[in-house]
Amino acid sequence: MLVPDDYETVARIMSGHYSEAVTVQKMMEEDALIPAKGSLSRDENDRLTGHDRVRLIAENSEGQIVGYGHAWRAPWSPPGVLYEQIIVDAQQRGRGTGQEMFEALMAYTHEVRANRIFCEVRDDEPESVAFAAAREFKTERHLFESVIELAEPASAGIEQLSRPTNSRIRFAALTDLPGEEIERQLFELYRTTHPDIPGFEGEYMWYSEWRKRKVDRTDFDSSLVLLALDEERIVGAVELMVFEDSQSVYNDYTCVDAAYRGQGIALALKIRSIEEARRRGFRYIRTNNDSLNIPMLTINRKLGYKPVPGYYQMICSV
């Protein structure tokens, strides 16, 4: 297990894997959301259920932390599944550290009798893809990362695209519509649209957990949750997360009620999110899309998002 003294070095190692820097504060806030003691169980088909997390650090002969790994599952994760990650400092690879961490995580995997492992590997690191493939992980899907630079002018004709075909639709920010009733509406929209994401498995988290991980976050900005409404009903949303260190935002989620799709609502929301981020002086917006999510990839390309290195989701049956 990690102790607070490890956070700074581990954050640096993790930052070498992800697109944005991982901060000590974010790691500590994430830890605060997770019960200190896991609770695993098995379902009627003898598949792993419940929640738990184990974390490992690897040290070199001088006692320096050179690697980080974890295995985890949430209560809403699909039965039988563990999510695992191994990250080794780029300067320390090729010395057996990854293999040792893999063996340690596999020992835990067998101990709890999981039958599937998911991991994400950067698509611009062929050696990491080869490492996973050599251990019987197979590529299941490709997660594209895209960026739009906000210093660049808006695409020509973008204003016309910002108006949905449904004239009843109006737009507002969550900060303009405070209260638990509207938050529960937003939660319900997230819950019902998540199964439409290619590759989504398991269940969606319940309301109290969603509030804890969304609305109650210290960095949550309700003015950056943009809503599409039909009268008082939320029918679409875009949520942006701020990364202060890079003066950027991340498009965390875009969704439209199934009954309102095909009316230009997602496109209009995305345009408004770009305009708002540009107005606030952010440098760029990042987002991720599954390679099978053709409608959203098409929207992003139309708006000027450009592909950058992303991730392969790889899976291993145990």
Secondary structure by P-SEA (a helix, b strand, c coil): cccccaaaaaaaaaaacccccccaaaaaaaaaacccbbbbbccccccccccbbbbbbbbcccccccccccccccccccccbbbbbbbccccccccaaaaaaaaaaaaaaaaacccbbbbbbbcccaaaaaaaaaabbbbcbbbbbbbbccccccccccccccccccccbbbbcccccccaaaaaaaaaaaaaacccccccccccccaaaaaaacccccccccccbbbbbcccccccbbbbbbbccccccccccccccccccccaaaaaaaaaaaaaaaaaccccccccccccaaaaaaaaaaabbbbcbbbbbbbbcc
